């Protein structure tokens, strides 16, 4: 009687071999792989041969990709390797704008500490030297125009946050059953705090002065409409620039399906004169949303759409040289600055289009918080109250004079 043999299979992907096998006929399956001349064995915890083969091929591909990028599992992970791995595995899942920010930030950290610096060795000291280099302008991003001026505490804090996010991802990303990083080295590092953060808001007088020259600066009416939209909706410039004609909802029938898809009550459509559909791919947090607009804003948008002849999926605000493309934030910033010059307004540092959002929130701080958050698209009450809804001179005086 012949003796039953134990099952064994070797799979190969991209030059990396992984063996799956039984220790004895019918036993739980194991896998074995050789890394840097050392065999690593692990139980798969099941007897499914087809599943074992799939797992082996996935592991072989993953190990091959890591080795191609210069990282052998078990060895210290360097900044250069972490950057490549994160952008390779996580990058395709990020929105283009976010991906660009992450890539630039990782480049800055790599330029400062070196591509071969072990990630787990990052400490408060290394962050302090990074902070100093950024504040003094000695460490600049390639696309940073201010060659001799450093960045503020807010930007540096964001850059530390991005590095922390990447490191946190590495603690959950497993290679051969082990996390890429054993712990997040940025935990406990103290970020810089802005003692007097600069968050200017758009004044009504400045807004009216911009409106007066808008059509002279941009005869198409795009700048005028964009100024109105920023003042009356308080939305982020990127979201406004990516509005399409079909996102302007002027009837209850048009509003109801969008409201339902966002998880809101369809009956809201019976109380709103019109609404705007904000698409998730252009939202900072990736949320789909719909918010009401006033009759005045509705009429302004409808007149602009009719004058431009935009229909369906056509962009409301487009590039002058290529009407098939939505206007970029750089172009919108250019038009705003051109209008400021035409109106004889002094330049206010860090005002820009975001100053409209701060002004919008501040003008409505006496209204119910839940309604302000919904109309303005906030999901975080802390951000609304700490960075947007600001004190103003008249209300502060009322507080002092209150008996």
PyMOL commands that set and color helices and strands:
alter all, ss='L'
color gray80, all
select helices_A, chain A and resi 49-68+79-89+91-93+96-113+119-121+124-136+153-172+204-217+222-233+237-241+245-247+252-261+266-270+280-282+295-308+329-342+354-363+369-376+381-388+393-401
alter helices_A, ss='H'
color red, helices_A
select strands_A, chain A and resi 8-13+16-22+29-35+38-43+174-175+178-179+248-249+274-278+289-293
alter strands_A, ss='S'
color yellow, strands_A
deselect
rebuild
show_as cartoon
